[in-house]
């Protein structure tokens, strides 16, 4: 019942339109043995996602991002029971119709950490970031080999080269001021990034928005959204950690690194910030601010340094 979606124009016409999406989701649920279950669409997320009753979540991927549905189904299936924080249990995943992929998974419990962060006491924040560091350490220690057929980028050095070649244009497209743009080539050239790092399973978007916590904010109750997972340098995962978990707080980043088992040079993390697939430096500057000295090395210390 869902139409083929292969272009941005088709996406804009179909995916936001519940008069199209909801009947398709209901029909798929019936095929999966969940006929009549109430559907509530989540407002957040890059893909259409529905709560199916109280116990399940259905995530849909059109043909234009079908590979992400395959990746998420495989990664979540692989991770089941392997991390110290719960991840969704895959009930079923596969092909629907017209190129659509789906993942039917269990529903995690708790409150989104991004929504509760401002009222979480400092002591609880410290406990939570330590738990995130522990979970990342376990994630990065897993053998990523069984997922190499569905996760990229394959050659990490070639990935770094591709991202470096377009880094300036990527930030210019986001309207980064020239005072920062003109520094990017020399800064990237100055940071020695590994071309063949230890190949780790990466989440790539480790941020408060992708964790659930208990109502008191004392413990993690879930980690989700593995559709953009990759295999590569563990430091790459610490871009979103520093920006969207610890938020430029050097003490919290140090605690997280201690729990994880190591820390990374600020220059390395800022270099990967510029090379990240979804990098948007102007957005990060609006969220975290910039040091008085408007240089990329100073920015690296401000966001990723372990001492204020």
C-alpha positions as CSV (number, residue, x, y, z in Angstrom):
1,X,0.0,0.0,0.0
2,X,3.0,2.4,0.3
3,X,4.2,3.9,-2.9
4,X,7.7,3.8,-4.3
5,X,9.9,6.6,-2.8
6,X,13.2,7.0,-4.5
7,X,13.7,10.8,-4.7
8,X,13.7,13.8,-2.4
9,X,10.5,15.0,-4.1
10,X,8.7,11.7,-3.5
11,X,9.9,11.7,0.1
12,X,8.5,15.1,0.7
13,X,5.2,14.1,-0.9
14,X,4.7,10.7,0.8
15,X,6.6,10.4,4.1
16,X,5.0,13.3,6.0
17,X,1.5,12.5,4.7
18,X,-0.3,10.3,7.3
19,X,-3.2,9.7,4.9
20,X,-0.7,7.7,2.9
21,X,1.6,6.4,5.6
22,X,-0.9,5.2,8.2
23,X,-2.9,2.8,6.0
24,X,0.4,1.2,4.8
25,X,1.6,0.9,8.4
26,X,-1.7,-0.7,9.5
27,X,-1.6,-3.1,6.6
28,X,2.0,-4.2,7.4
29,X,1.1,-4.6,11.1
30,X,-1.7,-6.9,10.1
31,X,0.7,-9.0,8.0
32,X,3.0,-9.2,11.1
33,X,0.2,-10.4,13.3
34,X,-0.6,-7.1,15.0
35,X,-3.9,-6.3,13.3
36,X,-5.9,-3.7,15.2
37,X,-3.1,-2.5,17.3
38,X,-3.2,1.2,17.9
39,X,-0.5,3.2,16.0
40,X,1.0,6.4,17.3
41,X,3.6,8.1,15.1
42,X,6.6,9.6,16.9
43,X,7.3,13.2,16.0
44,X,11.1,12.8,16.0
45,X,13.4,10.8,13.8
46,X,14.6,10.8,10.2
47,X,12.4,7.9,9.2
48,X,8.7,7.2,9.9
49,X,8.4,5.4,13.2
50,X,5.3,4.2,15.0
51,X,4.5,2.9,18.5
52,X,2.4,-0.2,17.9
53,X,0.5,-0.6,21.1
54,X,2.5,-0.6,24.2
55,X,5.0,-3.3,23.3
56,X,6.3,-2.7,19.8
57,X,7.8,-0.1,17.5
58,X,7.6,-0.2,13.8
59,X,10.3,1.7,11.8
60,X,9.9,2.2,8.0
61,X,12.5,2.9,5.4
62,X,11.6,3.9,1.8
63,X,13.5,2.6,-1.2
64,X,15.8,5.7,-1.1
65,X,17.1,4.6,2.3
66,X,16.4,0.9,2.2
67,X,20.0,0.1,3.0
68,X,19.6,1.8,6.4
69,X,16.7,-0.4,7.2
70,X,18.8,-3.5,6.4
71,X,21.6,-2.1,8.5
72,X,19.4,-1.3,11.5
73,X,17.8,-4.7,11.5
74,X,21.1,-6.5,11.3
75,X,22.9,-4.3,13.9
76,X,20.1,-4.6,16.4
77,X,19.9,-8.3,15.9
78,X,23.7,-8.6,16.5
79,X,23.7,-6.4,19.6
80,X,20.9,-8.3,21.4
81,X,22.1,-8.8,25.0
82,X,25.7,-7.7,24.3
83,X,25.6,-4.1,25.7
84,X,25.2,-3.1,29.4
85,X,22.3,-0.8,28.3
86,X,19.2,-2.3,26.7
87,X,18.7,-2.0,23.0
88,X,15.5,-2.7,21.1
89,X,14.9,-6.4,20.5
90,X,14.2,-7.2,16.8
91,X,10.9,-9.1,16.4
92,X,11.1,-9.1,12.6
93,X,12.7,-7.1,9.8
94,X,12.7,-7.3,6.0
95,X,11.1,-6.1,2.8
96,X,7.5,-4.8,2.7
97,X,6.7,-3.6,-0.8
98,X,7.7,-1.1,-3.4
99,X,11.3,-1.1,-2.0
100,X,10.2,-0.3,1.6
101,X,12.1,-2.0,4.4
102,X,10.8,-2.4,7.9
103,X,12.1,-3.2,11.4
104,X,9.6,-4.3,14.0
105,X,11.2,-4.1,17.4
106,X,10.4,-4.0,21.1
107,X,9.6,-0.7,22.7
108,X,12.2,0.6,25.2
109,X,11.0,2.0,28.5
110,X,11.9,5.3,30.1
111,X,12.1,9.0,29.3
112,X,14.2,10.5,26.5
113,X,17.4,11.8,28.1
114,X,17.4,15.0,26.0
115,X,14.0,15.8,27.5
116,X,15.0,15.2,31.1
117,X,18.6,16.5,31.1
118,X,17.9,19.9,32.4
119,X,16.3,18.6,35.6
120,X,18.7,15.7,36.2
121,X,20.9,16.6,39.2
122,X,24.7,16.9,38.6
123,X,25.4,13.6,40.5
124,X,23.0,11.7,38.3
125,X,24.5,13.3,35.2
126,X,27.9,12.1,36.2
127,X,26.5,8.6,36.7
128,X,24.8,8.6,33.4
129,X,27.8,9.8,31.4
130,X,29.9,7.1,33.1
131,X,27.3,4.5,32.0
132,X,27.4,5.9,28.5
133,X,31.2,5.6,28.4
134,X,31.0,2.0,29.6
135,X,28.4,1.1,26.9
136,X,30.6,2.7,24.2
137,X,33.6,0.8,25.4
138,X,31.7,-2.5,25.1
139,X,30.2,-1.5,21.7
140,X,33.7,-0.7,20.3
141,X,35.2,-3.9,21.7
142,X,32.8,-6.1,19.7
143,X,33.9,-8.0,16.6
144,X,32.4,-5.9,13.8
145,X,33.3,-8.6,11.2
146,X,29.8,-10.1,11.0
147,X,28.4,-6.7,9.9
148,X,31.0,-5.8,7.3
149,X,28.6,-6.8,4.5
150,X,26.1,-4.2,5.4
151,X,28.1,-1.4,7.1
152,X,30.7,0.9,5.5
153,X,32.8,2.7,4.7
154,X,35.2,-0.2,4.2
155,X,38.5,1.7,3.5
156,X,38.7,4.2,6.4
157,X,41.6,6.1,4.8
158,X,39.6,6.6,1.6
159,X,36.6,7.8,3.7
160,X,38.8,10.4,5.4
161,X,40.1,11.5,2.0
162,X,36.6,11.9,0.6
163,X,35.3,13.8,3.6
164,X,38.4,16.0,3.7
165,X,38.0,16.9,0.0
166,X,34.5,18.2,0.5
167,X,34.8,19.6,4.1
168,X,35.0,23.3,3.1
169,X,32.0,23.1,0.7
170,X,30.0,21.1,3.2
171,X,30.4,23.8,5.9
172,X,30.0,26.6,3.3
173,X,26.6,25.1,2.4
174,X,25.7,25.6,6.1
175,X,26.8,29.2,5.9
176,X,29.9,28.9,8.1
177,X,31.6,32.3,8.2
178,X,34.9,32.7,6.3
179,X,36.9,33.3,9.4
180,X,36.3,29.5,10.1
181,X,36.2,28.2,6.6
182,X,39.6,29.5,5.6
183,X,41.2,27.5,8.5
184,X,39.8,24.1,7.6
185,X,42.3,22.9,5.0
186,X,45.4,23.7,7.1
187,X,43.8,22.4,10.3
188,X,42.9,19.0,8.8
189,X,46.3,18.7,7.2
190,X,47.9,19.2,10.7
191,X,45.9,16.4,12.4
192,X,47.3,12.9,11.9
193,X,44.2,10.7,11.6
194,X,44.7,6.9,11.3
195,X,44.1,5.5,7.9
196,X,43.7,1.9,9.1
197,X,42.4,2.1,12.7
198,X,41.1,-0.7,14.8
199,X,37.8,-1.5,13.1
200,X,35.1,-0.8,15.7
201,X,31.3,-0.9,15.4
202,X,30.2,2.7,15.6
203,X,26.8,4.2,16.5
204,X,27.9,7.6,15.0
205,X,25.1,9.6,16.7
206,X,25.7,9.0,20.4
207,X,23.6,11.9,21.8
208,X,21.2,12.4,24.6
209,X,18.3,12.1,22.1
210,X,19.1,8.4,21.6
211,X,19.1,7.3,25.2
212,X,16.2,6.6,27.6
213,X,16.5,7.0,31.4
214,X,14.4,6.0,34.3
215,X,12.0,8.7,35.7
216,X,14.5,9.8,38.3
217,X,17.4,10.1,35.8
218,X,19.5,7.7,37.7
219,X,20.2,5.0,35.1
220,X,20.1,4.3,31.4
221,X,17.1,2.2,30.2
222,X,17.8,2.2,26.5
223,X,20.0,3.1,23.5
224,X,18.4,3.2,20.1
225,X,18.7,4.4,16.5
226,X,21.5,2.4,14.9
227,X,20.5,3.0,11.3
228,X,23.6,5.3,10.6
229,X,26.0,2.8,12.2
230,X,29.4,2.4,10.6
231,X,32.7,0.5,11.1
232,X,35.7,2.6,11.7
233,X,37.9,4.6,14.1
234,X,36.4,4.6,17.7
235,X,37.3,8.3,18.0
236,X,34.6,9.1,15.4
237,X,31.9,8.2,17.9
238,X,33.2,10.8,20.3
239,X,32.2,13.7,18.0
240,X,28.6,13.4,19.0
241,X,29.6,12.5,22.6
242,X,31.4,15.7,23.1
243,X,28.8,17.9,21.3
244,X,25.5,16.3,22.3
245,X,26.2,14.3,25.5
246,X,28.8,16.2,27.6
247,X,28.1,19.4,25.7
248,X,31.5,21.0,26.1
249,X,31.7,20.2,29.8
250,X,35.4,19.0,30.4
251,X,34.6,17.3,33.7
252,X,31.8,15.2,32.2
253,X,33.9,14.3,29.2
254,X,36.7,13.2,31.5
255,X,34.4,11.1,33.5
256,X,33.0,9.5,30.3
257,X,36.5,8.9,29.0
258,X,37.6,7.3,32.3
259,X,34.6,4.9,32.1
260,X,35.3,4.2,28.4
261,X,38.9,3.4,29.1
262,X,40.7,6.1,27.2
263,X,40.5,9.7,25.9
264,X,41.2,11.3,22.5
265,X,43.1,14.4,21.6
266,X,40.9,17.4,21.1
267,X,42.3,18.1,17.7
268,X,41.5,14.6,16.5
269,X,37.9,15.0,17.7
270,X,37.5,18.4,16.0
271,X,39.0,17.0,12.8
272,X,36.4,14.2,12.9
273,X,33.7,16.8,13.7
274,X,34.6,18.5,10.4
275,X,34.7,15.2,8.5
276,X,31.5,13.7,10.0
277,X,28.9,12.7,7.4
278,X,26.3,15.1,9.0
279,X,28.7,17.8,10.1
280,X,27.1,21.2,10.6
281,X,29.6,23.5,12.3
282,X,27.4,26.6,12.4
283,X,24.8,24.6,14.3
284,X,27.3,23.4,16.8
285,X,28.6,26.9,17.3
286,X,25.1,28.1,18.0
287,X,24.6,25.3,20.5
288,X,28.0,25.4,22.3
289,X,29.4,28.8,21.5
290,X,32.9,29.7,20.4
291,X,36.1,30.7,22.3
292,X,37.2,34.3,22.2
293,X,40.1,33.3,20.1
294,X,38.4,32.2,16.9
295,X,40.8,29.5,15.8
296,X,40.1,25.8,15.2
297,X,42.7,24.7,17.8
298,X,41.1,26.9,20.4
299,X,37.7,25.5,19.4
300,X,39.0,21.9,19.8
301,X,40.1,22.7,23.4
302,X,36.8,24.5,24.2
303,X,34.6,21.6,23.1
304,X,36.8,18.5,23.6
305,X,39.4,19.5,26.1
306,X,39.4,17.8,29.5
307,X,40.3,20.9,31.5
308,X,38.5,24.3,31.5
